[in-house]
Amino acid sequence: MSLTFASNDSNESNDEIYFATWLDVGISWSFLLLSAVIISFSMGIGLEFSIIVSSIRCIIQLTLMGFVLDGVIQSKNVFLVMIMSLMLVLLGAYELSFIRAKKTIRYFFHTMFITLLMSNVTIAILGSIFALKEEPFWDPAKFIPIIGILLGKSMSSIAMTTHQCLDNIDDYGQVMEVRLSLGASRYEAIKPFAIEVIRISMLPIIIQLSVIGMINIPGTMVGQLMAGSSMMDAVIYQQVIMFMITSSSALGVVIAFVVCMLTVINNKHVVCWGQVQDRKPIVQWKTICTNFRLLIKYFSISQPFYHHNSTRQDQLQQGCDDDEILLCPTEKKHGYEQLRMKRMTQIKDLTDTRSILSPNNYLEIITSRSSSSSFSSHNDTPSTSK
């Protein structure tokens, strides 16, 4: 796989086209190691492991996405485009729910999935139809990159919103309780808190809007210039993308805040402190280790059953009843339980047939079955004597 950087002038020779290779990726990764990891390690910041893991994830994820998107773009299939878009939204909801969030509420993953779906997919469809005039609007070469850009930008704002709502509920919850106790509604109680949270969450997007084009040259514009588009076309396209990013971020922030606050403050205007919980990992290693130890213990206990098969066969050939063959303590325990169940079944059968038996026949059956069950040798139940 290689990246092509083409010149704007189509009449230039192919000698000016440079193909980036995996060696160039390794060189740029070494810059990251020298600048970030060494500084973090020397200053004791403790971010070197996170930087290395995140950079490796970046390489793997972008490589896999390149292979997948290549097939989706070439297919020109609307169903594959929609499935790919839903997968991106699903991965974004997983990132927000199980990796970035420290505190969650009930059905937090479903809330993040619906929030990202409504705020990003809706804006992407409307922007592709009315602003970019794409025909069809689901053109995979344009629609999937737009979804990815909107998700990447809006996720940061939504993560800040959930952090402010749930992690700082201990600071603002008591103030809201006082307002609710004085007769304020849910809307009146959370309005000052909502203004502050939405301002903080939208601050990065507003700063990016204010510095774009003067200090910051966005990646979408650079990519179009490298692909050979004219400067004004790249500028107009970037402006449309930035306004779509701002719209999706604002919509996602409002939806996430409203859902979180309606969960924390119920319809009876009471602050439900128990709704906010610490995030629990999907894979709990303590549970896995416990189950693994129990599995090993189970097989170690069950092992004697397989070592005495020859002894069991010899006793069966000698005419011993199968109920009398008890070889080890574990097998004895299970054998006793089986004999008890069998004994209860015999007594139940005798009780059902008592009305059709004479007293003498009934006593003979009890005596014969008691002598063959060998309970007297194990002192579980006394043997019946005539």
N, C-alpha and C positions, 0 to 999 in steps of 0.2 A: 504494500500500500504506500502511496506517495501523494504528496500535495503539490499542486501546480500553481505557481505564481506567474500569471501572464501579464504582459505589458498592456497599456491602454491602446497603443497604436497597433492595429492589426497588420500593418505593412512591415513591421519589424521582423527580423529573422528569428528563427527558432532557437538561435544560440543564446538569446536573452531570457529564455524561459528556464527557470530553475525548479528542479524537482526535489522537494524535501524528503529525506529518508529517515529511517529509524535511528541512524547515527546522530542526526540533528536533534531528534527528540532526547536522546541520551545526553547530548551536550547541554541542552537547555535544562534537563533534570539535574545535572551536576551544578548548574548555577543555583538552583533551589537548595541543594544540599550545602553549598558553600555559604550562601547568604543567610538562609533561615535556620537550618538545623544547627550549624556551628554556633551561631549567635544565641539561639535558644539554649543550647547545652552549656555554653560558657557562662551565661547569665543566670542559669538555674530557673528558667521560665517553665520548663517541663512540657514544651509543645513539640519536641522533635519527633516523638513517636506518632503523634497525630498528623504532623506534616507529611511524614513518610507514607503512612497508611493512606492519607487522602490523595497524595500524588499517584500512588499505585492504583487506587480506585479510579482516578481520573483517566489513566492510560487504558485500563481494562474496559471501563464503561464507554469511553469514546470509540475504542476499537470495535466493540460489539455493536454499538449503535451504527457505526459506519457500515458494517456488514448487513445489519437488518434493514436500515433505511435504503441501502442500495437496491435491495430486492423490492421493497415497498414502492419506491419511486418509479422503478421500471415497470411495475405491474399495472399502474394506472387504475387501481381498483378502489372504489369508494368504501367498500366494506373493510379492506385492509387498512385504509387511512383512518377510519373511525376506530377500529380496534387498536391501532397504534396510538392514537390520541388518548383513548381510555387507559391504555397501559401507562402512558406518561403521567396521566392524572393519578392513577393508582400508586405509582412509585412516589410521586410527590406527596400524597397523603400518608404513605408509610414513613417517609422521611420526617414529616412534621410530627407524626403521632408517636413514633417509637424511637426516634434518634434525637431530635432537637428538643422536644418537650420534656420538661422536668416534672410538671404536674399535669394531670389530665382530668377529664370528667367522663361521665358515662357515655358510651358510644362516641368517643372522641375521634376514632379513626373514620367512622361513617360521617361525622360532622365535617372533618377536613376534606374527605372525598367529595361530598356534595358542595362544599364551599369552593374548592378548586374547579370543579366541573361547571358550576354556575358562573363563576367570575372569569374564567379563562376561555373555556370553549365557546361561551356565548359571545364574548367580545371578539374572539378570533373569527367566528362565522360572520358577525355583523361587519367587522372591519374588512374581511376578504370580499364581501359582496358589495358594500357601499363605498368604501374608501379606496381599496386596491383594484376594484373592478375585475376580479379574477373570474374567468370562465373555463371550467366550473370553479366554484369557490373552494372545493376540496382538492384542488390540484396538489398532489403530494409534494412536489418540489417547493411549494410556497407555504401550504397550510401547516405541515408538520413542523418546519422550522419556526413558524410564528407561534405555534402552541408551545414549543420548547422555550422560546424567548419569554413569553408571557409567564409561564410557570416559574422559570428561574428567577424572575424579578419579583413576582407577587408573593412567592413563598417566603421571602425575607420579611416582607411587611406583615404577612399573616402570622409568622412565627413570633414577631415582636408583639403583635396584638395578644396572642394567647399567653405569652409570657407576662405581659403587663396585667392581664385579667386574672390569671390563675395563680401565678407565683406571688403577686403582691396583694392577694385578697385579704391577707391578715392585716395589712395596713389600712385598706379602704373598707373592709367589711364592717368594722365597728361603726364607722361614720355612716354607712348606708343603713345599718340597723337603727341608729338614732333617728335618722330621717324617716325611716319607715314607721318607727314607733310614734313619731309626732304627726302621723297622718299622711305622709307623702306617698305617692304611688311609685311603682317600680321605675317608671320613666323619669319622674322627678328625682328619685334617689340616685340613679346612676348617671344622670345627665352631666354633672361636673366631671365625674370619673371618665365618662365616654369621651368628652372633649379632649381631656389630657391624653388618653390612650390613643385616640385616632391621630392627634397631632404628632405624637412621638413615632407612631408607626409609619406615617406618610412622610416624615422628614427626609429619609434617604432618597425617596423618589423626587421630592421637590428640589432637593439640592442637585440631583442629577439633571433635572430639567433646566435648572438655572445655569449650570456650567457647561452643558453640552454645546459643542460647536465652538466655544471660546477657549476652553481648557481641555476638555475631553473630546476625543474623536471616537465615536462609538464603533463597535465591532461590525455591526451590520453594514454601515457605510464603507468601512475598510474592505469588507468582503466583496461588496459590489464593485468597488473600484478595482480590486484585484481581478475580478471576473471580466472586466472590460467595459462596464457601464460608464456613462458620462457622469460628470460631477453633479450636475443639477438633478439628474434622475436619482442618484444615490442620496442626495440631500433630501429630496421630497419623500422618498421611501423611508428614510430614517425618521423624519418628522412624524409620519403616519404611525410607524412602529412605536415611537416614544409616547404618543398620545394613547395608543392602545394599551401600552404597559401601565400608564398612569390610571386609566379607567379600570383595568382589571384589578390593579392593586387596591384602589379605593373601594371597589365593590367587594372584594374579598375581605378587606379589613372590617367593613361594616357588617357583613354577614357573620364573620367569625366572632366579633364582639357581641352582637345581638344574641347569638346562640349561646355563648358562654354565660352571659349575664342572665338570660332567661332560665338557664339551668341552675345557676347559683341562687337566684331569687325566684321562688316558685310563684304560682298564681295566687297564693294566699299572702303574698308580700312578706315573706319570711326568708331570711338568709339561711340557706342550707349549707352549713359548713362541711357536712359529710360528703357532699357531691364532689369536692375537690380532693383528689387522691394523688399519691406519688406514682410516677410512671413505673409500670412493671414490665420487665423485659419479656419478650415472647418465649425465649429459651431460658429456662431457669436451671442453671447447672447443678444446683443443690438437689433438685428433684430428679434430674437425670442420674446423678451419682447414687442417690438413694435407691432408685429403681434398679440400677445396675447391681448394687450390692444384694438386693433382694433376689434378683435373678440368679446370681451366683450361689446364694444360699439355698435356693430352691433346687438347683441341679445337684449341689453337694448332698442335700438330704435325700434326693430321689435316686442317688447313685447305688445304694445297696440293693435296690430292687433288681438291678441288672447283673449283680455279681452272684446271686443265689439261684439263678435259673436252673442249674444242674441239680442243686439240692432239692428244689421244688419238684423237678421231674422224677427224681429218685423216690421221694416220699409219695408222689402220686402213683408210681408203679408198685409201691409196697401196699397200696390199698388204703392209704390215709385219705380222709375226707379233705376237700379243698378248704373248708372252714377251719380245719385244725392246723394248717400250715402257716405258722407265724414265725418269721425268720429274724427280724431285727426290731429294735424298739419303735422305730418310725412305722415299720410295716405292721407291728402289733397294734399300734394306735389306730391306723386306718382299718386293720382287720377287725378290731373290736367294734368300731363304728358300723362296719358293714354287717357284722353279726347281730348287732342290736337292731339295725334296720330290718334284717331278715327275720329276727325273732318277733318284732312288732307286726310284721306282715303275716307271719304264721298265726299269731294270736288273733289278729283281725279276721283271718280266714276261718279260724275255728269259731270265733264269735258269730260270724255270718251263717255258719252251717250248724250251730248248736241246736237249732230248733228241729233239724231233721235227723239228729243223732240220738241214740239212746244213751243214758248215763254211763253204762259200762263201756260202750264203744268210745265215747268221748274221753273217758279216763285213760283208756288204752292208747289213744292217739297222743294225748298229752305226755304220757310216760315215754313212749317210743321217741318222740321228737325231742324231748328234754335230754334223753340219754345220748342222742347222736349229735347234739349241738356243742358238747364239751365246755359248757360254761363253768362247770364245777372246778375244772383244772385251773381257771384263771380268776376265780373268786369274784366274777362280775355279778352273777345271779345264782342263787342256790339251786341245785338240781332238784327236780320234782321226784318224790318217791311215792310209791303207791300206798 
